[in-house]
């Protein structure tokens, strides 16, 4: 399961809540207690993005959910 997402959701909903797992199942990151390919891809992208930002790179272009470009830095 995407650990970054699990930590973020547990922080928001509480560590004893079932909501984080329900959310990850609903978005397709998990199927029951198993991580899906989408979940593994989310974790890999998160790792790439955080590693990239840790090296001081700026002006990384991402796209929002509406397709417009977002600039960081």
mmCIF file of the N, C-alpha and C atoms, coordinates in Angstrom:
data_MODEL
# 
_entry.id   MODEL 
# 
loop_
_atom_site.group_PDB 
_atom_site.id 
_atom_site.type_symbol 
_atom_site.label_atom_id 
_atom_site.label_alt_id 
_atom_site.label_comp_id 
_atom_site.label_asym_id 
_atom_site.label_entity_id 
_atom_site.label_seq_id 
_atom_site.pdbx_PDB_ins_code 
_atom_site.Cartn_x 
_atom_site.Cartn_y 
_atom_site.Cartn_z 
_atom_site.occupancy 
_atom_site.B_iso_or_equiv 
_atom_site.pdbx_formal_charge 
_atom_site.auth_seq_id 
_atom_site.auth_comp_id 
_atom_site.auth_asym_id 
_atom_site.auth_atom_id 
_atom_site.pdbx_PDB_model_num 
ATOM 1   N N  . UNK A 1 1  ? 0.840   -1.175 0.000   1.00 0.00 ? 1  UNK A N  1 
ATOM 2   C CA . UNK A 1 1  ? 0.000   0.000  0.000   1.00 0.00 ? 1  UNK A CA 1 
ATOM 3   C C  . UNK A 1 1  ? 0.884   1.237  0.000   1.00 0.00 ? 1  UNK A C  1 
ATOM 4   N N  . UNK A 1 2  ? 0.428   2.296  -0.605  1.00 0.00 ? 2  UNK A N  1 
ATOM 5   C CA . UNK A 1 2  ? 1.220   3.528  -0.616  1.00 0.00 ? 2  UNK A CA 1 
ATOM 6   C C  . UNK A 1 2  ? 1.372   4.071  0.817   1.00 0.00 ? 2  UNK A C  1 
ATOM 7   N N  . UNK A 1 3  ? 2.566   3.954  1.370   1.00 0.00 ? 3  UNK A N  1 
ATOM 8   C CA . UNK A 1 3  ? 2.799   4.353  2.760   1.00 0.00 ? 3  UNK A CA 1 
ATOM 9   C C  . UNK A 1 3  ? 2.548   5.842  2.976   1.00 0.00 ? 3  UNK A C  1 
ATOM 10  N N  . UNK A 1 4  ? 2.946   6.680  2.009   1.00 0.00 ? 4  UNK A N  1 
ATOM 11  C CA . UNK A 1 4  ? 2.743   8.111  2.174   1.00 0.00 ? 4  UNK A CA 1 
ATOM 12  C C  . UNK A 1 4  ? 1.259   8.432  2.290   1.00 0.00 ? 4  UNK A C  1 
ATOM 13  N N  . UNK A 1 5  ? 0.439   7.745  1.504   1.00 0.00 ? 5  UNK A N  1 
ATOM 14  C CA . UNK A 1 5  ? -0.999  7.972  1.530   1.00 0.00 ? 5  UNK A CA 1 
ATOM 15  C C  . UNK A 1 5  ? -1.607  7.432  2.821   1.00 0.00 ? 5  UNK A C  1 
ATOM 16  N N  . UNK A 1 6  ? -1.156  6.270  3.238   1.00 0.00 ? 6  UNK A N  1 
ATOM 17  C CA . UNK A 1 6  ? -1.643  5.689  4.492   1.00 0.00 ? 6  UNK A CA 1 
ATOM 18  C C  . UNK A 1 6  ? -1.340  6.627  5.659   1.00 0.00 ? 6  UNK A C  1 
ATOM 19  N N  . UNK A 1 7  ? -0.127  7.154  5.731   1.00 0.00 ? 7  UNK A N  1 
ATOM 20  C CA . UNK A 1 7  ? 0.244   8.061  6.818   1.00 0.00 ? 7  UNK A CA 1 
ATOM 21  C C  . UNK A 1 7  ? -0.583  9.338  6.790   1.00 0.00 ? 7  UNK A C  1 
ATOM 22  N N  . UNK A 1 8  ? -0.786  9.881  5.599   1.00 0.00 ? 8  UNK A N  1 
ATOM 23  C CA . UNK A 1 8  ? -1.563  11.107 5.463   1.00 0.00 ? 8  UNK A CA 1 
ATOM 24  C C  . UNK A 1 8  ? -3.008  10.889 5.897   1.00 0.00 ? 8  UNK A C  1 
ATOM 25  N N  . UNK A 1 9  ? -3.602  9.783  5.469   1.00 0.00 ? 9  UNK A N  1 
ATOM 26  C CA . UNK A 1 9  ? -4.991  9.508  5.816   1.00 0.00 ? 9  UNK A CA 1 
ATOM 27  C C  . UNK A 1 9  ? -5.154  9.170  7.298   1.00 0.00 ? 9  UNK A C  1 
ATOM 28  N N  . UNK A 1 10 ? -4.193  8.448  7.870   1.00 0.00 ? 10 UNK A N  1 
ATOM 29  C CA . UNK A 1 10 ? -4.264  8.129  9.296   1.00 0.00 ? 10 UNK A CA 1 
ATOM 30  C C  . UNK A 1 10 ? -4.125  9.395  10.139  1.00 0.00 ? 10 UNK A C  1 
ATOM 31  N N  . UNK A 1 11 ? -3.306  10.319 9.677   1.00 0.00 ? 11 UNK A N  1 
ATOM 32  C CA . UNK A 1 11 ? -3.158  11.585 10.392  1.00 0.00 ? 11 UNK A CA 1 
ATOM 33  C C  . UNK A 1 11 ? -4.483  12.349 10.376  1.00 0.00 ? 11 UNK A C  1 
ATOM 34  N N  . UNK A 1 12 ? -5.180  12.295 9.250   1.00 0.00 ? 12 UNK A N  1 
ATOM 35  C CA . UNK A 1 12 ? -6.428  13.026 9.105   1.00 0.00 ? 12 UNK A CA 1 
ATOM 36  C C  . UNK A 1 12 ? -7.598  12.341 9.822   1.00 0.00 ? 12 UNK A C  1 
ATOM 37  N N  . UNK A 1 13 ? -7.676  11.002 9.736   1.00 0.00 ? 13 UNK A N  1 
ATOM 38  C CA . UNK A 1 13 ? -8.845  10.288 10.261  1.00 0.00 ? 13 UNK A CA 1 
ATOM 39  C C  . UNK A 1 13 ? -8.582  9.545  11.565  1.00 0.00 ? 13 UNK A C  1 
ATOM 40  N N  . UNK A 1 14 ? -7.351  9.481  12.015  1.00 0.00 ? 14 UNK A N  1 
ATOM 41  C CA . UNK A 1 14 ? -7.027  8.767  13.237  1.00 0.00 ? 14 UNK A CA 1 
ATOM 42  C C  . UNK A 1 14 ? -6.412  7.412  12.925  1.00 0.00 ? 14 UNK A C  1 
ATOM 43  N N  . UNK A 1 15 ? -5.513  6.974  13.796  1.00 0.00 ? 15 UNK A N  1 
ATOM 44  C CA . UNK A 1 15 ? -4.770  5.743  13.519  1.00 0.00 ? 15 UNK A CA 1 
ATOM 45  C C  . UNK A 1 15 ? -5.609  4.483  13.690  1.00 0.00 ? 15 UNK A C  1 
ATOM 46  N N  . UNK A 1 16 ? -6.704  4.551  14.424  1.00 0.00 ? 16 UNK A N  1 
ATOM 47  C CA . UNK A 1 16 ? -7.543  3.370  14.633  1.00 0.00 ? 16 UNK A CA 1 
ATOM 48  C C  . UNK A 1 16 ? -8.752  3.330  13.708  1.00 0.00 ? 16 UNK A C  1 
ATOM 49  N N  . UNK A 1 17 ? -8.831  4.258  12.784  1.00 0.00 ? 17 UNK A N  1 
ATOM 50  C CA . UNK A 1 17 ? -9.966  4.340  11.874  1.00 0.00 ? 17 UNK A CA 1 
ATOM 51  C C  . UNK A 1 17 ? -9.792  3.410  10.671  1.00 0.00 ? 17 UNK A C  1 
ATOM 52  N N  . UNK A 1 18 ? -10.900 2.887  10.170  1.00 0.00 ? 18 UNK A N  1 
ATOM 53  C CA . UNK A 1 18 ? -10.883 2.067  8.960   1.00 0.00 ? 18 UNK A CA 1 
ATOM 54  C C  . UNK A 1 18 ? -10.976 2.922  7.699   1.00 0.00 ? 18 UNK A C  1 
ATOM 55  N N  . UNK A 1 19 ? -11.244 4.207  7.861   1.00 0.00 ? 19 UNK A N  1 
ATOM 56  C CA . UNK A 1 19 ? -11.452 5.099  6.718   1.00 0.00 ? 19 UNK A CA 1 
ATOM 57  C C  . UNK A 1 19 ? -10.255 5.145  5.767   1.00 0.00 ? 19 UNK A C  1 
ATOM 58  N N  . UNK A 1 20 ? -8.998  5.214  6.249   1.00 0.00 ? 20 UNK A N  1 
ATOM 59  C CA . UNK A 1 20 ? -7.870  5.263  5.301   1.00 0.00 ? 20 UNK A CA 1 
ATOM 60  C C  . UNK A 1 20 ? -7.864  4.080  4.324   1.00 0.00 ? 20 UNK A C  1 
ATOM 61  N N  . UNK A 1 21 ? -8.176  2.899  4.829   1.00 0.00 ? 21 UNK A N  1 
ATOM 62  C CA . UNK A 1 21 ? -8.178  1.714  3.971   1.00 0.00 ? 21 UNK A CA 1 
ATOM 63  C C  . UNK A 1 21 ? -9.377  1.719  3.022   1.00 0.00 ? 21 UNK A C  1 
ATOM 64  N N  . UNK A 1 22 ? -10.494 2.236  3.489   1.00 0.00 ? 22 UNK A N  1 
ATOM 65  C CA . UNK A 1 22 ? -11.668 2.355  2.617   1.00 0.00 ? 22 UNK A CA 1 
ATOM 66  C C  . UNK A 1 22 ? -11.391 3.331  1.484   1.00 0.00 ? 22 UNK A C  1 
ATOM 67  N N  . UNK A 1 23 ? -10.707 4.422  1.806   1.00 0.00 ? 23 UNK A N  1 
ATOM 68  C CA . UNK A 1 23 ? -10.359 5.413  0.782   1.00 0.00 ? 23 UNK A CA 1 
ATOM 69  C C  . UNK A 1 23 ? -9.405  4.804  -0.238  1.00 0.00 ? 23 UNK A C  1 
ATOM 70  N N  . UNK A 1 24 ? -8.366  4.107  0.249   1.00 0.00 ? 24 UNK A N  1 
ATOM 71  C CA . UNK A 1 24 ? -7.394  3.507  -0.674  1.00 0.00 ? 24 UNK A CA 1 
ATOM 72  C C  . UNK A 1 24 ? -8.047  2.428  -1.542  1.00 0.00 ? 24 UNK A C  1 
ATOM 73  N N  . UNK A 1 25 ? -9.013  1.689  -0.994  1.00 0.00 ? 25 UNK A N  1 
ATOM 74  C CA . UNK A 1 25 ? -9.753  0.724  -1.796  1.00 0.00 ? 25 UNK A CA 1 
ATOM 75  C C  . UNK A 1 25 ? -10.610 1.436  -2.831  1.00 0.00 ? 25 UNK A C  1 
ATOM 76  N N  . UNK A 1 26 ? -11.256 2.527  -2.428  1.00 0.00 ? 26 UNK A N  1 
ATOM 77  C CA . UNK A 1 26 ? -12.147 3.260  -3.326  1.00 0.00 ? 26 UNK A CA 1 
ATOM 78  C C  . UNK A 1 26 ? -11.400 3.886  -4.501  1.00 0.00 ? 26 UNK A C  1 
ATOM 79  N N  . UNK A 1 27 ? -10.162 4.367  -4.262  1.00 0.00 ? 27 UNK A N  1 
ATOM 80  C CA . UNK A 1 27 ? -9.418  4.998  -5.360  1.00 0.00 ? 27 UNK A CA 1 
ATOM 81  C C  . UNK A 1 27 ? -8.622  3.990  -6.169  1.00 0.00 ? 27 UNK A C  1 
ATOM 82  N N  . UNK A 1 28 ? -8.621  2.732  -5.737  1.00 0.00 ? 28 UNK A N  1 
ATOM 83  C CA . UNK A 1 28 ? -7.963  1.685  -6.508  1.00 0.00 ? 28 UNK A CA 1 
ATOM 84  C C  . UNK A 1 28 ? -6.520  1.425  -6.137  1.00 0.00 ? 28 UNK A C  1 
ATOM 85  N N  . UNK A 1 29 ? -6.042  2.009  -5.039  1.00 0.00 ? 29 UNK A N  1 
ATOM 86  C CA . UNK A 1 29 ? -4.666  1.774  -4.608  1.00 0.00 ? 29 UNK A CA 1 
ATOM 87  C C  . UNK A 1 29 ? -4.528  0.420  -3.923  1.00 0.00 ? 29 UNK A C  1 
ATOM 88  N N  . UNK A 1 30 ? -5.644  -0.083 -3.410  1.00 0.00 ? 30 UNK A N  1 
ATOM 89  C CA . UNK A 1 30 ? -5.658  -1.392 -2.758  1.00 0.00 ? 30 UNK A CA 1 
ATOM 90  C C  . UNK A 1 30 ? -6.906  -2.145 -3.210  1.00 0.00 ? 30 UNK A C  1 
ATOM 91  N N  . UNK A 1 31 ? -6.825  -3.458 -3.140  1.00 0.00 ? 31 UNK A N  1 
ATOM 92  C CA . UNK A 1 31 ? -7.975  -4.322 -3.381  1.00 0.00 ? 31 UNK A CA 1 
ATOM 93  C C  . UNK A 1 31 ? -8.044  -5.253 -2.176  1.00 0.00 ? 31 UNK A C  1 
ATOM 94  N N  . UNK A 1 32 ? -8.937  -4.916 -1.237  1.00 0.00 ? 32 UNK A N  1 
ATOM 95  C CA . UNK A 1 32 ? -8.950  -5.632 0.032   1.00 0.00 ? 32 UNK A CA 1 
ATOM 96  C C  . UNK A 1 32 ? -7.705  -5.275 0.803   1.00 0.00 ? 32 UNK A C  1 
ATOM 97  N N  . UNK A 1 33 ? -6.931  -6.260 1.200   1.00 0.00 ? 33 UNK A N  1 
ATOM 98  C CA . UNK A 1 33 ? -5.696  -5.991 1.934   1.00 0.00 ? 33 UNK A CA 1 
ATOM 99  C C  . UNK A 1 33 ? -4.464  -6.016 1.039   1.00 0.00 ? 33 UNK A C  1 
ATOM 100 N N  . UNK A 1 34 ? -4.661  -6.178 -0.266  1.00 0.00 ? 34 UNK A N  1 
ATOM 101 C CA . UNK A 1 34 ? -3.544  -6.273 -1.218  1.00 0.00 ? 34 UNK A CA 1 
ATOM 102 C C  . UNK A 1 34 ? -3.358  -4.955 -1.961  1.00 0.00 ? 34 UNK A C  1 
ATOM 103 N N  . UNK A 1 35 ? -2.090  -4.607 -2.168  1.00 0.00 ? 35 UNK A N  1 
ATOM 104 C CA . UNK A 1 35 ? -1.775  -3.415 -2.950  1.00 0.00 ? 35 UNK A CA 1 
ATOM 105 C C  . UNK A 1 35 ? -1.946  -3.732 -4.435  1.00 0.00 ? 35 UNK A C  1 
ATOM 106 N N  . UNK A 1 36 ? -2.509  -2.794 -5.176  1.00 0.00 ? 36 UNK A N  1 
ATOM 107 C CA . UNK A 1 36 ? -2.702  -2.979 -6.609  1.00 0.00 ? 36 UNK A CA 1 
ATOM 108 C C  . UNK A 1 36 ? -1.525  -2.366 -7.374  1.00 0.00 ? 36 UNK A C  1 
ATOM 109 N N  . UNK A 1 37 ? -1.509  -2.598 -8.676  1.00 0.00 ? 37 UNK A N  1 
ATOM 110 C CA . UNK A 1 37 ? -0.482  -1.999 -9.528  1.00 0.00 ? 37 UNK A CA 1 
ATOM 111 C C  . UNK A 1 37 ? -0.578  -0.476 -9.464  1.00 0.00 ? 37 UNK A C  1 
ATOM 112 N N  . UNK A 1 38 ? -1.796  0.035  -9.385  1.00 0.00 ? 38 UNK A N  1 
ATOM 113 C CA . UNK A 1 38 ? -1.989  1.481  -9.278  1.00 0.00 ? 38 UNK A CA 1 
ATOM 114 C C  . UNK A 1 38 ? -1.377  2.005  -7.980  1.00 0.00 ? 38 UNK A C  1 
ATOM 115 N N  . UNK A 1 39 ? -1.535  1.266  -6.884  1.00 0.00 ? 39 UNK A N  1 
ATOM 116 C CA . UNK A 1 39 ? -0.947  1.657  -5.604  1.00 0.00 ? 39 UNK A CA 1 
ATOM 117 C C  . UNK A 1 39 ? 0.570   1.657  -5.660  1.00 0.00 ? 39 UNK A C  1 
ATOM 118 N N  . UNK A 1 40 ? 1.146   0.633  -6.298  1.00 0.00 ? 40 UNK A N  1 
ATOM 119 C CA . UNK A 1 40 ? 2.605   0.577  -6.442  1.00 0.00 ? 40 UNK A CA 1 
ATOM 120 C C  . UNK A 1 40 ? 3.100   1.739  -7.301  1.00 0.00 ? 40 UNK A C  1 
ATOM 121 N N  . UNK A 1 41 ? 2.359   2.071  -8.341  1.00 0.00 ? 41 UNK A N  1 
ATOM 122 C CA . UNK A 1 41 ? 2.735   3.182  -9.208  1.00 0.00 ? 41 UNK A CA 1 
ATOM 123 C C  . UNK A 1 41 ? 2.653   4.513  -8.457  1.00 0.00 ? 41 UNK A C  1 
ATOM 124 N N  . UNK A 1 42 ? 1.637   4.660  -7.614  1.00 0.00 ? 42 UNK A N  1 
ATOM 125 C CA . UNK A 1 42 ? 1.502   5.878  -6.812  1.00 0.00 ? 42 UNK A CA 1 
ATOM 126 C C  . UNK A 1 42 ? 2.696   6.040  -5.867  1.00 0.00 ? 42 UNK A C  1 
ATOM 127 N N  . UNK A 1 43 ? 3.093   4.943  -5.225  1.00 0.00 ? 43 UNK A N  1 
ATOM 128 C CA . UNK A 1 43 ? 4.225   4.967  -4.299  1.00 0.00 ? 43 UNK A CA 1 
ATOM 129 C C  . UNK A 1 43 ? 5.521   5.292  -5.042  1.00 0.00 ? 43 UNK A C  1 
ATOM 130 N N  . UNK A 1 44 ? 5.720   4.690  -6.207  1.00 0.00 ? 44 UNK A N  1 
ATOM 131 C CA . UNK A 1 44 ? 6.929   4.942  -6.994  1.00 0.00 ? 44 UNK A CA 1 
ATOM 132 C C  . UNK A 1 44 ? 6.981   6.401  -7.447  1.00 0.00 ? 44 UNK A C  1 
ATOM 133 N N  . UNK A 1 45 ? 5.863   6.956  -7.886  1.00 0.00 ? 45 UNK A N  1 
ATOM 134 C CA . UNK A 1 45 ? 5.822   8.351  -8.325  1.00 0.00 ? 45 UNK A CA 1 
ATOM 135 C C  . UNK A 1 45 ? 6.107   9.282  -7.154  1.00 0.00 ? 45 UNK A C  1 
ATOM 136 N N  . UNK A 1 46 ? 5.535   8.967  -6.009  1.00 0.00 ? 46 UNK A N  1 
ATOM 137 C CA . UNK A 1 46 ? 5.779   9.781  -4.819  1.00 0.00 ? 46 UNK A CA 1 
ATOM 138 C C  . UNK A 1 46 ? 7.269   9.771  -4.463  1.00 0.00 ? 46 UNK A C  1 
ATOM 139 N N  . UNK A 1 47 ? 7.885   8.600  -4.513  1.00 0.00 ? 47 UNK A N  1 
ATOM 140 C CA . UNK A 1 47 ? 9.316   8.490  -4.217  1.00 0.00 ? 47 UNK A CA 1 
ATOM 141 C C  . UNK A 1 47 ? 10.152  9.308  -5.201  1.00 0.00 ? 47 UNK A C  1 
ATOM 142 N N  . UNK A 1 48 ? 9.821   9.201  -6.502  1.00 0.00 ? 48 UNK A N  1 
ATOM 143 C CA . UNK A 1 48 ? 10.549  9.974  -7.523  1.00 0.00 ? 48 UNK A CA 1 
ATOM 144 C C  . UNK A 1 48 ? 10.394  11.473 -7.277  1.00 0.00 ? 48 UNK A C  1 
ATOM 145 N N  . UNK A 1 49 ? 9.157   11.899 -7.012  1.00 0.00 ? 49 UNK A N  1 
ATOM 146 C CA . UNK A 1 49 ? 8.898   13.322 -6.825  1.00 0.00 ? 49 UNK A CA 1 
ATOM 147 C C  . UNK A 1 49 ? 9.596   13.870 -5.589  1.00 0.00 ? 49 UNK A C  1 
ATOM 148 N N  . UNK A 1 50 ? 9.555   13.128 -4.479  1.00 0.00 ? 50 UNK A N  1 
ATOM 149 C CA . UNK A 1 50 ? 10.185  13.631 -3.263  1.00 0.00 ? 50 UNK A CA 1 
ATOM 150 C C  . UNK A 1 50 ? 11.704  13.602 -3.389  1.00 0.00 ? 50 UNK A C  1 
ATOM 151 N N  . UNK A 1 51 ? 12.257  12.597 -4.043  1.00 0.00 ? 51 UNK A N  1 
ATOM 152 C CA . UNK A 1 51 ? 13.702  12.529 -4.255  1.00 0.00 ? 51 UNK A CA 1 
ATOM 153 C C  . UNK A 1 51 ? 14.138  13.678 -5.155  1.00 0.00 ? 51 UNK A C  1 
ATOM 154 N N  . UNK A 1 52 ? 13.337  13.965 -6.175  1.00 0.00 ? 52 UNK A N  1 
ATOM 155 C CA . UNK A 1 52 ? 13.624  15.040 -7.113  1.00 0.00 ? 52 UNK A CA 1 
ATOM 156 C C  . UNK A 1 52 ? 13.616  16.390 -6.394  1.00 0.00 ? 52 UNK A C  1 
ATOM 157 N N  . UNK A 1 53 ? 12.642  16.608 -5.522  1.00 0.00 ? 53 UNK A N  1 
ATOM 158 C CA . UNK A 1 53 ? 12.535  17.875 -4.798  1.00 0.00 ? 53 UNK A CA 1 
ATOM 159 C C  . UNK A 1 53 ? 13.615  17.985 -3.723  1.00 0.00 ? 53 UNK A C  1 
ATOM 160 N N  . UNK A 1 54 ? 14.065  16.871 -3.160  1.00 0.00 ? 54 UNK A N  1 
ATOM 161 C CA . UNK A 1 54 ? 15.111  16.891 -2.137  1.00 0.00 ? 54 UNK A CA 1 
ATOM 162 C C  . UNK A 1 54 ? 16.447  17.356 -2.699  1.00 0.00 ? 54 UNK A C  1 
ATOM 163 N N  . UNK A 1 55 ? 16.642  17.215 -3.996  1.00 0.00 ? 55 UNK A N  1 
ATOM 164 C CA . UNK A 1 55 ? 17.898  17.617 -4.613  1.00 0.00 ? 55 UNK A CA 1 
ATOM 165 C C  . UNK A 1 55 ? 17.895  19.077 -5.040  1.00 0.00 ? 55 UNK A C  1 
ATOM 166 N N  . UNK A 1 56 ? 16.851  19.797 -4.667  1.00 0.00 ? 56 UNK A N  1 
ATOM 167 C CA . UNK A 1 56 ? 16.814  21.227 -4.931  1.00 0.00 ? 56 UNK A CA 1 
ATOM 168 C C  . UNK A 1 56 ? 16.361  21.609 -6.322  1.00 0.00 ? 56 UNK A C  1 
ATOM 169 N N  . UNK A 1 57 ? 15.796  20.691 -7.070  1.00 0.00 ? 57 UNK A N  1 
ATOM 170 C CA . UNK A 1 57 ? 15.315  21.022 -8.403  1.00 0.00 ? 57 UNK A CA 1 
ATOM 171 C C  . UNK A 1 57 ? 14.066  21.887 -8.292  1.00 0.00 ? 57 UNK A C  1 
ATOM 172 N N  . UNK A 1 58 ? 14.026  22.895 -9.119  1.00 0.00 ? 58 UNK A N  1 
ATOM 173 C CA . UNK A 1 58 ? 12.864  23.778 -9.120  1.00 0.00 ? 58 UNK A CA 1 
ATOM 174 C C  . UNK A 1 58 ? 12.224  23.744 -10.498 1.00 0.00 ? 58 UNK A C  1 
ATOM 175 N N  . UNK A 1 59 ? 11.085  24.373 -10.579 1.00 0.00 ? 59 UNK A N  1 
ATOM 176 C CA . UNK A 1 59 ? 10.327  24.478 -11.822 1.00 0.00 ? 59 UNK A CA 1 
ATOM 177 C C  . UNK A 1 59 ? 9.947   23.108 -12.383 1.00 0.00 ? 59 UNK A C  1 
ATOM 178 N N  . UNK A 1 60 ? 9.581   22.209 -11.514 1.00 0.00 ? 60 UNK A N  1 
ATOM 179 C CA . UNK A 1 60 ? 9.079   20.912 -11.942 1.00 0.00 ? 60 UNK A CA 1 
ATOM 180 C C  . UNK A 1 60 ? 7.643   21.126 -12.381 1.00 0.00 ? 60 UNK A C  1 
ATOM 181 N N  . UNK A 1 61 ? 7.325   20.724 -13.581 1.00 0.00 ? 61 UNK A N  1 
ATOM 182 C CA . UNK A 1 61 ? 5.989   20.955 -14.113 1.00 0.00 ? 61 UNK A CA 1 
ATOM 183 C C  . UNK A 1 61 ? 5.139   19.718 -13.887 1.00 0.00 ? 61 UNK A C  1 
ATOM 184 N N  . UNK A 1 62 ? 4.048   19.898 -13.194 1.00 0.00 ? 62 UNK A N  1 
ATOM 185 C CA . UNK A 1 62 ? 3.027   18.862 -13.020 1.00 0.00 ? 62 UNK A CA 1 
ATOM 186 C C  . UNK A 1 62 ? 1.734   19.383 -13.599 1.00 0.00 ? 62 UNK A C  1 
ATOM 187 N N  . UNK A 1 63 ? 0.805   18.516 -13.781 1.00 0.00 ? 63 UNK A N  1 
ATOM 188 C CA . UNK A 1 63 ? -0.500  18.944 -14.267 1.00 0.00 ? 63 UNK A CA 1 
ATOM 189 C C  . UNK A 1 63 ? -1.529  18.712 -13.175 1.00 0.00 ? 63 UNK A C  1 
ATOM 190 N N  . UNK A 1 64 ? -2.425  19.668 -13.026 1.00 0.00 ? 64 UNK A N  1 
ATOM 191 C CA . UNK A 1 64 ? -3.484  19.504 -12.047 1.00 0.00 ? 64 UNK A CA 1 
ATOM 192 C C  . UNK A 1 64 ? -4.523  18.543 -12.609 1.00 0.00 ? 64 UNK A C  1 
ATOM 193 N N  . UNK A 1 65 ? -5.537  18.258 -11.832 1.00 0.00 ? 65 UNK A N  1 
ATOM 194 C CA . UNK A 1 65 ? -6.582  17.353 -12.297 1.00 0.00 ? 65 UNK A CA 1 
ATOM 195 C C  . UNK A 1 65 ? -7.381  17.953 -13.447 1.00 0.00 ? 65 UNK A C  1 
ATOM 196 N N  . UNK A 1 66 ? -7.242  19.278 -13.650 1.00 0.00 ? 66 UNK A N  1 
ATOM 197 C CA . UNK A 1 66 ? -7.961  19.932 -14.733 1.00 0.00 ? 66 UNK A CA 1 
ATOM 198 C C  . UNK A 1 66 ? -7.103  20.155 -15.970 1.00 0.00 ? 66 UNK A C  1 
ATOM 199 N N  . UNK A 1 67 ? -5.860  19.685 -15.948 1.00 0.00 ? 67 UNK A N  1 
ATOM 200 C CA . UNK A 1 67 ? -5.019  19.756 -17.122 1.00 0.00 ? 67 UNK A CA 1 
ATOM 201 C C  . UNK A 1 67 ? -4.117  20.970 -17.202 1.00 0.00 ? 67 UNK A C  1 
ATOM 202 N N  . UNK A 1 68 ? -4.295  21.957 -16.313 1.00 0.00 ? 68 UNK A N  1 
ATOM 203 C CA . UNK A 1 68 ? -3.422  23.119 -16.404 1.00 0.00 ? 68 UNK A CA 1 
ATOM 204 C C  . UNK A 1 68 ? -2.084  22.835 -15.732 1.00 0.00 ? 68 UNK A C  1 
ATOM 205 N N  . UNK A 1 69 ? -1.063  23.518 -16.178 1.00 0.00 ? 69 UNK A N  1 
ATOM 206 C CA . UNK A 1 69 ? 0.277   23.291 -15.653 1.00 0.00 ? 69 UNK A CA 1 
ATOM 207 C C  . UNK A 1 69 ? 0.426   23.969 -14.292 1.00 0.00 ? 69 UNK A C  1 
ATOM 208 N N  . UNK A 1 70 ? 1.131   23.295 -13.394 1.00 0.00 ? 70 UNK A N  1 
ATOM 209 C CA . UNK A 1 70 ? 1.462   23.850 -12.091 1.00 0.00 ? 70 UNK A CA 1 
ATOM 210 C C  . UNK A 1 70 ? 2.977   23.911 -11.993 1.00 0.00 ? 70 UNK A C  1 
ATOM 211 N N  . UNK A 1 71 ? 3.502   24.987 -11.465 1.00 0.00 ? 71 UNK A N  1 
ATOM 212 C CA . UNK A 1 71 ? 4.950   25.116 -11.298 1.00 0.00 ? 71 UNK A CA 1 
ATOM 213 C C  . UNK A 1 71 ? 5.268   25.127 -9.822  1.00 0.00 ? 71 UNK A C  1 
ATOM 214 N N  . UNK A 1 72 ? 6.293   24.391 -9.454  1.00 0.00 ? 72 UNK A N  1 
ATOM 215 C CA . UNK A 1 72 ? 6.763   24.349 -8.074  1.00 0.00 ? 72 UNK A CA 1 
ATOM 216 C C  . UNK A 1 72 ? 8.074   25.088 -8.002  1.00 0.00 ? 72 UNK A C  1 
ATOM 217 N N  . UNK A 1 73 ? 8.257   25.856 -6.938  1.00 0.00 ? 73 UNK A N  1 
ATOM 218 C CA . UNK A 1 73 ? 9.552   26.500 -6.719  1.00 0.00 ? 73 UNK A CA 1 
ATOM 219 C C  . UNK A 1 73 ? 9.640   27.872 -7.130  1.00 0.00 ? 73 UNK A C  1 
# 
